[in-house]
Amino acid sequence: MATHSNHKDTYLATSIALVVIGLLFLTDRLFNLSAQGLGWLVDRDNLLLFTAVIFLVFKHDKSVGIVLLAIWAILNIGLIIGLLGQLSSYLLPLVLLVVGIVLFILYRR
């Protein structure tokens, strides 16, 4: 029965993602978002980020959203490092430590 519920929330998250992406593309066609400085809304990397967030919010099993978010982060590592500036040299080791510790705790349960 859990699988049925998993399918339903997958359908929900997918449908919402498709509606949001469709609305963004339609809005871009009607109002030329790039000319208004909003072209980033229909950038394919950001569409991946929006989809990841939608899956994290609407799907009970967060694994798909986390994988999509990780793919987005890998594709945009330059942007992330640029935004973090000097902090990035400390943040990456700290994130690795925290993720490693969390995974270890989950393993021990």
Wavefront OBJ file of the C-alpha trace (Angstrom):
o trace
v 0.000 0.000 0.000
v 2.941 2.354 0.638
v 3.945 1.981 -3.010
v 0.536 3.221 -4.140
v 0.930 6.314 -1.967
v 4.450 6.780 -3.324
v 3.088 6.745 -6.882
v 0.411 9.283 -6.000
v 2.836 11.799 -4.535
v 5.192 11.211 -7.482
v 2.321 12.047 -9.835
v 1.480 15.110 -7.748
v 5.055 16.433 -7.709
v 5.516 15.706 -11.417
v 2.233 17.368 -12.363
v 3.041 20.484 -10.327
v 6.541 20.666 -11.834
v 5.151 20.367 -15.364
v 2.488 23.028 -14.715
v 5.061 25.436 -13.228
v 7.499 24.891 -16.118
v 4.681 25.211 -18.664
v 3.498 28.461 -17.066
v 7.043 29.828 -17.056
v 7.527 29.035 -20.759
v 4.113 30.463 -21.673
v 4.849 33.615 -19.662
v 8.209 33.887 -21.433
v 6.528 33.594 -24.853
v 3.865 36.158 -23.996
v 5.980 38.722 -22.142
v 9.598 38.020 -23.221
v 11.042 37.577 -19.739
v 14.615 38.077 -20.995
v 13.813 41.619 -22.127
v 12.548 42.360 -18.625
v 15.627 40.928 -16.889
v 13.805 37.754 -15.846
v 15.293 35.353 -18.383
v 16.856 33.390 -15.539
v 13.384 32.041 -14.716
v 13.394 29.882 -17.861
v 17.067 28.947 -17.746
v 17.302 25.145 -17.866
v 19.538 25.002 -14.785
v 16.983 26.953 -12.783
v 14.142 24.799 -14.109
v 16.036 21.845 -12.632
v 16.309 23.724 -9.326
v 12.570 24.545 -9.347
v 11.761 20.892 -10.061
v 14.032 19.752 -7.214
v 12.311 22.116 -4.778
v 8.855 20.983 -5.933
v 9.820 17.329 -5.404
v 11.232 18.136 -1.964
v 8.023 19.898 -0.970
v 5.376 17.605 -2.461
v 6.920 14.117 -2.396
v 7.110 12.199 0.867
v 10.259 10.319 -0.201
v 12.811 13.121 -0.566
v 15.391 11.080 -2.511
v 14.371 12.323 -5.985
v 14.407 15.952 -4.837
v 17.794 15.497 -3.178
v 19.276 13.880 -6.298
v 17.911 16.668 -8.517
v 19.269 19.270 -6.098
v 22.688 17.564 -6.076
v 22.748 17.525 -9.889
v 21.852 21.226 -9.933
v 24.615 21.975 -7.408
v 27.193 20.054 -9.443
v 26.182 21.847 -12.645
v 26.340 25.211 -10.872
v 29.342 24.728 -8.578
v 31.014 27.825 -10.054
v 27.999 29.962 -9.182
v 27.829 28.523 -5.673
v 31.531 29.119 -5.034
v 31.254 32.621 -6.487
v 28.331 33.469 -4.210
v 30.091 32.105 -1.149
v 33.379 33.868 -1.891
v 35.913 33.339 0.903
v 33.474 31.213 2.876
v 33.622 28.523 0.212
v 37.079 27.421 1.297
v 35.691 26.616 4.767
v 32.174 25.621 3.810
v 32.973 22.626 1.598
v 34.996 20.781 4.273
v 32.341 21.587 6.885
v 29.526 20.345 4.642
v 31.452 17.152 3.929
v 31.966 16.612 7.660
v 28.315 17.245 8.497
v 27.020 15.006 5.700
v 29.452 12.267 6.700
v 28.404 12.459 10.354
v 24.687 12.435 9.467
v 25.144 9.424 7.191
v 27.107 7.631 9.917
v 24.359 8.313 12.468
v 21.722 7.056 10.034
v 23.822 3.936 9.410
v 24.095 3.231 13.155
v 20.299 3.322 13.669
l 1 2 3 4 5 6 7 8 9 10 11 12 13 14 15 16 17 18 19 20 21 22 23 24 25 26 27 28 29 30 31 32 33 34 35 36 37 38 39 40 41 42 43 44 45 46 47 48 49 50 51 52 53 54 55 56 57 58 59 60 61 62 63 64 65 66 67 68 69 70 71 72 73 74 75 76 77 78 79 80 81 82 83 84 85 86 87 88 89 90 91 92 93 94 95 96 97 98 99 100 101 102 103 104 105 106 107 108 109
